Amino acid sequence: MNRNSVYILGISAFYHDSAACLIRNGTIVAAAQEERFTRKKHDASFPSHAIEYCLKEAGINIGDIAYVTFYEKPFLKFERLLLTYLSYAPRGIGSFLKAMPVWLKEKIFIKTLIQEELQYQGDIIFPEHHESHAASAFFPSPFDEAAIVTFDGVGEWTTTSWGKGKGNRIELTQEIQFPHSLGLLYSAFTYYIGFRVNSGEYKLMGLAPYGQPKYVDIIHRELIDIKDDGSFRLNLKYFNYPVGLTMTNGHFYKLFGLPPRKPEAELVQKHMDIAASIQQVTEEIMVKTANHVHKMTGLDNLCLAGGVALNCVGNGKILKQTRFRNIWVQPAAGDAGGALGAALLVWHHYLRNPRTVDQGHDSQQGSFLGPDVSADIQTLADSNGWVYEYLSNENLSVRIARLIDQQKVVGLCQGRMEFGPRALGSRSIIGDARSEKMQSILNLKVKFRESFRPFAPAVLRERVSDYFDMDCDSPYMLLVAPLCEQKRLDDKAGQELFGIEKLKFKRSVVPAITHVDYSARVQTVDQHRNPLFYRIIKEFERQTSCPVVINTSFNIRGEPIVCSAHDAYRCFMCTDMDYLLVGNCLFERLKQPNKNKYRKEDIATFLD
């Protein structure tokens, strides 16, 4: 180890998506969510495995860490919890009695817990929650100066904040505080429509295009007062989340004329219309806030973080409907990214180190910051009896492109795992975007998830404007853009359909990635960030003249994205996926000697 190196370990934990991040002299060495190691989706426990990985990746031990930093202030968060319960008392006594033992046992005394878990006696620093979000957005961005907006459920007290960053400093100047929260408003509708809070919000976003925003006026009139600057206040009469065990209440259900949908119950048109309505209101707030921040800062660049920044439809609206020229969204925008932001805050704010910006390139390294699977996969496969074909580097992209053209579904487990919720070609399942059947095949036979869920396109960066109404980098799949008019098909028949029936109509030349409103969550792929994935798509274009493939995360419903080669093989064998590529080893499912074992024994354990 270089004795001149300063290592800083960032930690986020105990709400959802616990994670760890290690930086060396301001450069990100490693970052990963705990769920990837424990295989518990959205694991909120102390990130012991993620920390162990980060230290191993750097080749150091805990004694080499100069500073540990936790992504928020536990005592300030506890203050908010207590004062909220006191202000609502005696309401919420059930929730209070449930929450207090956990807080008193572990959540307040984070410093002691870190010292004991890590056997660490050095400095431990606690920035504020939204400071960590803002730092995670600005410091890795390609901008020397930018406006910053953070949206989420709640940190300590803050739910939305904005300000700006320049050089090695960030400053947040305005905020909205709990209980008024855009993230919690969206989560309340997530709960009402029957999806899981803190994990199902993207399902609500995906459901919205099947509906009509018929309830926007009701939301404006009864639930939220939105000002021109994007600030807002909620009518708390309709919500239970401040102190209750549910997000919404009877007043809310009466307002919309439906009880909350039970998970797995039928989705009816009214659910879709409600989803469309809250999505439109969310976009309105995001755009108004961004316009206000642009007016206040006069800057061309905007950085976003916080869980709401994963609403890629809203991000796309900001790009189209505000005067910001460039947007950069932290790929791990939720709480996991707080570990990264906290570490960078210590390096730049606490230690006052300068920041160097490579104009045009962020320092997120493609977000490929997790464990590498480039170890000897042949030895692993041989020891387990897995049957494979070894592909040369020269033949690899040709073979995978040909399989996709043959309508095969291929799992990719390559190099370092992605940090954040999106698979970007390293832990991905890919297929032919031109196929009319591929969305259904992937949803029902591979992902085992709801049929309405859309899939994202991965497109060559230089060809993105040929297919989508955008011409900018979107390497982290965090911007939604419309499909170009010339790639669409006649929609007269489709306009007569409603709800899930819309899926039956072929809408474009790439139907598998075209949502029912002609939108797509675009990932641009370039040689700089992911050269192998780029070569595969480039070869697919050479063979088919199409520079677009489906890219979805390598997991099935209820499980985290795969981390190791073992995870990838097990997931592969539990599905109707056709091929798996790990390193240079290509596995065909039907040739595996144990192909029946996994399907019968394991599949039910994944489903939530």
C-alpha positions in Angstrom: 0.0 0.0 0.0 1.2 3.5 -0.8 1.6 5.2 2.6 0.7 8.6 1.0 -2.7 7.3 0.2 -5.7 8.6 2.2 -8.5 6.1 2.3 -12.0 7.1 3.2 -14.8 4.6 3.8 -18.4 5.8 3.3 -21.4 3.9 4.7 -25.1 4.1 4.3 -27.4 1.7 6.3 -30.5 1.0 8.3 -33.2 2.4 6.0 -33.0 0.6 2.7 -30.3 -0.2 0.2 -27.4 -0.2 2.6 -24.0 0.3 0.8 -20.3 1.0 1.2 -17.9 3.0 -0.8 -14.2 3.4 -0.6 -12.2 6.3 -2.1 -8.5 6.8 -2.3 -7.2 10.3 -2.6 -10.6 11.4 -3.9 -10.8 8.6 -6.6 -13.5 6.0 -6.3 -12.0 2.6 -5.7 -15.1 0.5 -5.0 -18.8 0.8 -4.2 -21.5 -1.8 -3.8 -24.9 -2.4 -2.2 -25.1 -5.0 0.6 -28.1 -6.7 -1.1 -25.8 -8.1 -3.8 -23.8 -10.1 -1.3 -26.6 -11.2 1.1 -29.1 -11.8 -1.8 -31.8 -10.0 0.2 -33.3 -7.3 -2.0 -33.0 -3.8 -0.6 -31.1 -5.2 2.4 -30.9 -2.4 5.0 -28.6 -4.1 7.5 -25.1 -2.9 8.3 -23.1 -3.4 5.1 -20.5 -5.8 6.4 -20.1 -7.7 3.2 -19.9 -4.6 1.0 -17.2 -3.1 3.3 -15.3 -6.4 3.2 -15.4 -6.2 -0.6 -14.2 -2.6 -0.7 -11.2 -3.3 1.5 -10.3 -6.4 -0.5 -10.6 -4.5 -3.8 -8.1 -1.9 -2.5 -5.8 -4.5 -0.9 -6.0 -2.9 2.5 -7.4 -3.6 6.0 -9.5 -1.4 8.3 -6.3 -0.1 10.0 -5.4 1.7 6.7 -8.7 3.7 6.7 -8.1 7.4 7.6 -11.8 8.3 8.0 -15.1 6.5 8.2 -18.2 8.6 7.3 -21.9 7.8 7.7 -24.3 9.3 5.3 -26.6 11.1 7.7 -26.9 12.4 11.3 -28.7 9.7 13.4 -29.4 12.0 16.4 -31.0 14.7 14.2 -33.1 12.0 12.5 -34.2 10.7 15.9 -35.1 14.2 16.9 -37.5 14.4 13.9 -39.0 11.0 14.8 -39.6 12.0 18.5 -41.0 15.4 17.7 -43.3 14.0 15.0 -44.7 11.4 17.4 -45.2 14.0 20.1 -47.0 16.4 17.8 -49.4 13.6 16.7 -49.9 11.9 20.1 -51.8 9.8 21.1 -52.1 8.9 17.4 -49.3 6.6 16.2 -48.6 4.9 19.5 -48.5 1.5 17.7 -45.9 2.7 15.2 -44.0 4.4 18.1 -43.8 1.2 20.1 -42.6 -0.7 17.0 -39.9 1.8 16.0 -38.4 2.7 19.4 -36.8 -0.6 20.3 -34.9 -0.6 17.0 -33.8 3.0 17.4 -32.7 2.5 21.0 -30.9 -0.7 20.2 -28.9 0.3 17.1 -29.9 3.3 15.0 -29.0 6.1 17.4 -25.6 4.8 18.5 -24.2 4.4 15.0 -20.7 5.6 16.1 -20.4 2.8 18.7 -21.8 0.3 16.2 -19.3 1.2 13.5 -16.4 1.0 16.0 -17.6 -2.4 17.2 -18.4 -3.9 13.8 -15.2 -2.7 12.1 -12.9 -2.7 15.1 -12.1 0.8 14.1 -10.9 3.6 16.4 -10.3 6.4 14.0 -12.3 9.5 13.0 -16.0 9.0 12.2 -17.8 11.9 10.5 -21.6 12.4 10.0 -22.7 14.8 7.2 -26.4 15.5 6.7 -28.4 13.2 4.5 -29.1 15.7 1.7 -25.5 16.9 1.8 -24.5 13.4 1.0 -27.0 13.2 -1.8 -25.8 16.5 -3.2 -22.2 15.5 -3.0 -22.9 12.2 -4.8 -24.5 14.2 -7.6 -22.0 17.0 -8.0 -18.5 15.7 -7.2 -18.5 12.8 -9.7 -20.2 14.9 -12.4 -18.4 16.2 -15.4 -19.1 19.8 -14.4 -16.8 22.3 -12.6 -20.0 24.3 -11.7 -23.6 23.2 -11.6 -26.9 23.7 -9.9 -27.9 20.8 -7.6 -31.3 19.5 -6.7 -32.1 16.6 -4.4 -35.5 14.9 -4.0 -36.3 12.0 -1.8 -38.6 10.7 0.9 -36.9 12.2 3.9 -33.4 12.5 5.4 -33.2 13.9 8.9 -35.8 16.7 8.3 -35.2 17.7 4.7 -37.1 16.1 1.8 -36.0 18.4 -1.0 -33.0 20.7 -1.3 -31.3 22.8 -3.9 -28.2 24.9 -4.3 -25.1 24.8 -6.4 -21.6 23.3 -6.5 -18.4 24.9 -7.8 -14.9 23.3 -7.8 -14.6 21.4 -4.5 -17.5 23.0 -2.7 -21.2 22.5 -2.6 -23.8 24.8 -0.9 -27.4 24.0 -0.3 -29.4 27.2 0.2 -33.1 26.1 0.2 -35.1 23.1 1.4 -38.5 21.6 2.0 -38.9 19.7 5.3 -40.9 16.7 6.5 -43.7 15.9 6.5 -44.0 17.6 3.1 -42.3 15.3 0.7 -42.5 14.5 -3.0 -40.9 11.1 -2.4 -43.3 10.2 0.3 -46.3 11.4 -1.8 -45.2 9.2 -4.7 -44.6 6.3 -2.3 -48.1 6.8 -0.9 -49.5 6.2 -4.3 -47.1 3.2 -4.8 -48.6 1.7 -1.6 -52.2 2.5 -2.7 -51.7 0.8 -6.1 -50.5 -2.3 -4.3 -46.7 -2.1 -4.9 -44.0 -2.3 -2.2 -42.8 1.1 -0.8 -39.2 1.9 -1.5 -39.0 -0.7 -4.2 -42.1 -0.6 -6.3 -42.1 3.1 -7.3 -40.6 2.2 -10.7 -43.5 -0.1 -11.3 -45.9 2.8 -10.7 -43.9 4.9 -13.2 -44.0 2.0 -15.7 -47.8 1.6 -15.2 -48.6 5.3 -15.8 -48.5 5.3 -19.6 -51.4 2.8 -19.7 -53.7 5.3 -18.0 -55.1 8.8 -18.5 -54.3 11.6 -16.0 -57.9 11.9 -14.9 -57.2 12.6 -11.3 -54.7 15.5 -11.6 -57.3 18.0 -10.6 -58.3 16.0 -7.5 -54.7 15.7 -6.5 -54.2 19.4 -6.9 -57.4 20.3 -5.1 -57.2 17.9 -2.2 -53.7 16.5 -1.7 -51.1 19.1 -2.6 -50.6 22.9 -3.0 -47.9 23.5 -5.6 -46.3 26.9 -6.0 -44.7 28.3 -9.2 -41.2 27.7 -7.7 -41.9 24.0 -7.2 -42.3 24.3 -3.5 -45.4 22.5 -2.1 -47.4 21.6 1.0 -49.3 18.3 1.4 -52.8 18.0 3.0 -51.9 15.6 5.8 -55.5 14.7 6.4 -55.1 12.0 3.7 -51.8 10.4 4.9 -50.7 8.1 7.7 -47.0 8.0 7.0 -45.9 10.6 9.7 -46.7 8.3 12.5 -48.8 5.4 11.1 -48.0 1.9 10.0 -49.5 2.6 6.5 -48.9 5.3 4.0 -52.5 6.4 3.4 -55.8 6.3 5.2 -59.6 6.1 4.8 -59.9 9.7 3.7 -57.5 8.9 0.8 -59.5 5.8 -0.2 -62.8 7.7 -0.1 -61.3 10.4 -2.3 -60.4 8.0 -5.1 -63.4 5.7 -4.5 -61.3 2.5 -4.2 -59.7 0.6 -1.2 -55.9 0.1 -1.5 -55.2 -2.7 -4.1 -53.8 -5.9 -2.6 -50.5 -7.1 -4.0 -51.1 -9.5 -7.0 -54.7 -8.4 -7.3 -56.0 -7.4 -10.7 -54.9 -4.0 -12.1 -57.9 -2.2 -13.5 -58.1 0.9 -15.6 -58.7 3.2 -12.6 -55.4 2.1 -11.1 -53.7 3.0 -14.3 -55.4 6.4 -14.5 -54.4 7.1 -10.9 -50.8 6.1 -11.7 -50.8 8.4 -14.7 -52.1 11.3 -12.6 -49.5 11.1 -9.8 -46.8 10.7 -12.4 -47.9 13.9 -14.1 -48.0 15.8 -10.8 -44.6 14.5 -9.9 -43.2 15.7 -13.3 -44.8 19.1 -12.7 -43.0 19.6 -9.4 -39.7 18.4 -10.8 -39.9 20.8 -13.8 -41.1 23.7 -11.7 -38.3 23.2 -9.1 -35.7 22.9 -11.9 -36.9 26.1 -13.6 -36.8 27.9 -10.3 -33.3 26.7 -9.5 -32.1 27.7 -13.0 -33.6 31.2 -12.4 -31.8 31.5 -9.1 -28.4 30.2 -10.3 -28.3 31.1 -13.9 -26.2 27.9 -14.6 -26.4 25.6 -17.6 -25.6 22.4 -15.8 -27.8 20.5 -13.3 -27.0 17.6 -11.0 -29.7 15.4 -9.5 -29.8 12.8 -6.7 -32.2 11.4 -4.1 -34.6 8.6 -4.8 -37.0 10.7 -6.8 -34.1 11.3 -9.3 -34.6 7.7 -10.3 -37.8 8.9 -11.9 -36.3 8.9 -15.4 -39.5 10.2 -17.0 -39.3 13.3 -14.8 -35.6 13.7 -15.6 -36.4 13.6 -19.3 -39.0 16.3 -18.8 -36.5 18.5 -17.1 -34.1 18.1 -20.0 -36.8 19.0 -22.5 -38.8 21.6 -20.6 -36.2 23.7 -18.7 -33.3 25.9 -19.8 -30.7 23.6 -18.4 -28.5 22.4 -21.2 -26.9 19.4 -19.4 -28.1 17.1 -16.7 -26.1 14.6 -14.7 -27.9 12.2 -12.4 -26.1 10.1 -9.8 -26.5 6.4 -11.0 -27.0 5.3 -7.4 -29.4 8.2 -6.7 -31.1 6.6 -3.7 -29.7 6.0 -0.3 -27.0 3.6 -1.5 -25.3 6.6 -3.3 -25.2 8.4 0.1 -22.2 6.3 1.0 -20.3 7.7 -2.0 -21.4 11.3 -1.4 -20.4 11.1 2.3 -16.9 9.9 1.4 -16.4 12.6 -1.2 -17.7 15.2 1.3 -15.0 14.3 3.7 -12.3 14.5 1.0 -13.4 17.8 -0.5 -15.1 19.7 2.4 -13.5 18.3 5.6 -10.0 17.9 4.2 -10.3 20.7 1.7 -8.8 18.9 -1.2 -9.1 20.3 -4.7 -11.2 18.7 -7.4 -10.1 18.1 -11.0 -12.8 17.9 -13.7 -12.3 16.1 -17.0 -14.7 18.1 -19.1 -17.1 15.7 -20.9 -16.3 12.7 -18.7 -17.6 12.0 -15.2 -15.5 10.3 -12.6 -18.2 7.6 -11.9 -16.2 5.1 -14.1 -19.4 3.9 -15.8 -20.6 3.0 -12.3 -18.7 -0.3 -12.7 -17.5 -0.2 -9.1 -18.4 -3.6 -7.8 -16.8 -7.1 -7.7 -15.1 -8.4 -10.9 -15.9 -11.8 -12.4 -12.8 -12.0 -14.5 -11.3 -14.6 -12.3 -10.7 -18.1 -13.8 -14.3 -18.9 -14.8 -13.1 -22.1 -16.6 -11.8 -23.5 -13.3 -15.0 -22.6 -11.6 -17.1 -24.1 -14.3 -15.1 -27.3 -14.5 -15.2 -27.8 -10.7 -19.0 -27.5 -10.7 -19.6 -29.6 -13.8 -21.0 -26.7 -15.9 -20.8 -27.2 -19.6 -19.5 -24.4 -21.7 -17.9 -23.3 -24.9 -14.9 -21.1 -24.8 -15.1 -18.1 -27.1 -12.0 -16.2 -28.3 -12.0 -12.4 -27.9 -12.2 -12.1 -31.6 -15.3 -14.3 -32.0 -17.2 -13.3 -28.8 -19.1 -10.3 -30.1 -19.9 -12.0 -33.4 -21.4 -15.1 -31.7 -23.4 -13.1 -29.2 -24.8 -10.8 -31.9 -25.8 -13.8 -34.0 -27.6 -15.4 -31.0 -29.6 -12.2 -30.4 -30.5 -12.1 -34.1 -31.7 -15.7 -33.7 -34.2 -14.5 -31.0 -32.1 -16.0 -28.2 -32.0 -14.4 -24.7 -28.5 -14.0 -23.4 -27.3 -13.2 -19.9 -24.1 -11.2 -19.6 -22.0 -11.4 -16.4 -18.9 -9.5 -17.3 -16.2 -7.5 -15.5 -17.1 -5.3 -12.5 -20.7 -5.1 -11.2 -22.7 -1.9 -11.5 -23.2 0.3 -8.5 -26.9 1.5 -8.4 -30.2 -0.1 -9.4 -29.5 -0.2 -13.2 -27.8 -3.0 -15.1 -25.6 -1.4 -17.7 -24.2 -4.3 -19.7 -22.1 -5.9 -16.9 -24.9 -7.8 -15.1 -27.5 -7.7 -17.9 -30.0 -9.8 -19.8 -30.1 -8.8 -23.5 -32.3 -9.6 -26.4 -33.6 -8.5 -29.8 -35.4 -5.1 -29.7 -37.0 -5.8 -33.1 -39.0 -8.8 -31.8 -42.7 -8.5 -31.2 -42.6 -11.3 -28.7 -39.5 -10.5 -26.7 -41.1 -8.3 -24.1 -43.6 -11.0 -23.2 -40.9 -13.7 -23.3 -38.7 -11.7 -20.9 -41.4 -10.7 -18.5 -43.1 -14.1 -18.2 -40.4 -16.7 -18.8 -37.3 -15.0 -17.7 -38.0 -12.1 -15.2 -41.3 -13.6 -13.8 -42.8 -10.2 -13.4 -45.9 -8.2 -14.4 -46.7 -8.2 -18.1 -47.0 -4.4 -18.2 -43.4 -3.7 -17.3 -41.4 -2.1 -20.2 -37.8 -2.9 -21.1 -35.0 -0.4 -21.8 -33.0 -0.1 -25.0 -29.2 0.0 -25.1 -28.2 1.9 -28.2 -24.9 2.9 -29.7 -24.1 6.5 -28.6 -23.5 7.7 -32.1 -26.8 6.3 -33.3 -29.1 7.5 -30.4 -30.6 10.4 -32.3 -31.5 8.1 -35.2 -34.0 6.3 -33.0 -34.8 8.6 -30.1 -35.7 12.3 -29.7 -32.4 13.1 -27.9 -28.8 13.6 -28.7 -26.9 13.5 -25.4 -25.2 10.9 -23.2 -27.5 8.7 -21.2 -25.0 6.1 -20.0 -26.8 5.3 -16.8 -30.3 4.7 -18.1 -31.8 7.7 -16.2 -33.4 9.6 -19.0 -36.6 8.8 -20.9 -37.0 10.0 -24.4 -39.7 9.6 -27.1 -39.0 7.3 -30.1 -38.4 9.2 -33.3 -41.5 9.6 -35.5 -39.8 7.8 -38.4 -39.4 4.6 -36.3 -43.0 4.5 -35.3 -45.7 2.5 -37.0 -49.3 3.5 -37.8 -51.2 3.7 -34.5 -54.8 3.9 -35.6 -55.6 0.4 -34.3 -53.6 1.0 -31.1 -55.6 4.1 -30.3 -58.7 2.1 -29.9 -57.2 -0.1 -27.1 -57.1 0.6 -23.4 -55.0 -0.5 -20.5 -53.0 -3.7 -20.8 -54.6 -4.3 -24.2 -52.3 -1.7 -25.6 -49.5 -4.3 -25.4 -51.0 -6.3 -28.2 -50.3 -3.6 -30.8 -46.9 -3.3 -32.6 -46.0 0.3 -32.2 -42.5 0.6 -33.8 -39.7 -1.1 -35.6 -38.2 -1.9 -32.2 -41.4 -2.9 -30.4 -39.8 -4.8 -27.5 -38.4 -1.5 -26.1 -41.1 0.9 -27.1 -43.5 1.7 -24.3 -47.2 2.2 -25.0 -46.7 6.0 -25.1 -43.8 5.6 -27.5 -41.3 6.4 -24.8 -38.1 4.5 -23.8 -35.7 4.6 -20.9 -32.5 5.1 -23.0 -29.0 3.8 -22.3 -26.4 5.1 -24.6 -23.4 2.8 -24.9 -19.9 4.0 -25.8 -16.4 2.4 -26.1 -15.1 4.5 -23.2 -17.3 3.1 -20.4 -18.1 -0.4 -21.6 -16.1 -1.5 -24.6 -17.3 -5.2 -24.6 -21.0 -4.2 -24.6 -20.3 -1.6 -27.3 -18.6 -4.3 -29.5 -21.6 -6.6 -29.1 -24.1 -4.0 -30.1 -21.8 -2.7 -32.9 -21.6 -6.2 -34.3 -25.4 -6.7 -34.0 -25.7 -3.5 -36.0 -23.3 -4.9 -38.6 -25.3 -8.1 -38.9 -28.8 -6.6 -38.8 -28.5 -2.8 -39.4 -30.1 -2.2 -36.0 -28.0 -0.5 -33.3 -30.4 -1.2 -30.5 -30.8 -4.2 -28.1 -33.0 -4.9 -25.1 -31.1 -4.4 -21.8 -32.7 -5.5 -18.6 -31.1 -6.3 -15.2 -29.8 -9.8 -14.6 -32.1 -11.0 -11.9 -35.6 -12.3 -11.5 -38.5 -10.7 -9.6 -37.8 -10.6 -5.9 -34.0 -11.0 -6.1 -31.2 -8.5 -6.4 -29.1 -8.2 -9.5 -26.5 -11.0 -9.6 -23.1 -10.4 -8.3 -20.9 -13.5 -8.7 -20.6 -16.1 -11.4 -22.4 -18.5 -9.1 -25.3 -16.1 -8.8 -25.5 -15.7 -12.5 -25.4 -19.4 -13.2 -28.1 -20.1 -10.6 -30.4 -17.4 -11.9 -29.7 -18.5 -15.5 -30.7 -22.0 -14.7 -34.0 -20.9 -12.9 -35.3 -19.3 -16.1 -36.0 -19.9 -19.7 -32.9 -17.9 -20.6 -31.1 -19.5 -23.6 -27.5 -18.6 -23.0 -25.2 -17.2 -20.4 -21.8 -15.5 -21.1 -19.4 -15.2 -18.1 -16.0 -13.9 -19.2 -15.2 -15.9 -22.4 -17.3 -18.9 -21.4 -20.7 -19.4 -23.1 -23.2 -21.7 -21.4 -26.2 -23.1 -23.2 -29.0 -23.9 -20.7 -30.3 -27.0 -22.5 -26.8 -28.5 -22.5 -26.3 -28.2 -18.7 -26.4 -31.6 -17.0 -28.3 -30.2 -14.0 -30.9 -28.2 -16.0 -33.9 -29.7 -14.1 -32.5 -29.2 -10.6 -32.7 -25.4 -10.3 -36.1 -25.0 -12.0 -37.8 -27.3 -9.6 -36.1 -26.5 -6.4 -35.2 -22.8 -6.5 -37.6 -20.7 -8.5 -40.3 -20.3 -5.8 -37.8 -18.9 -3.3 -37.2 -15.9 -5.5 -40.7 -14.6 -5.8 -42.1 -11.9 -3.5 
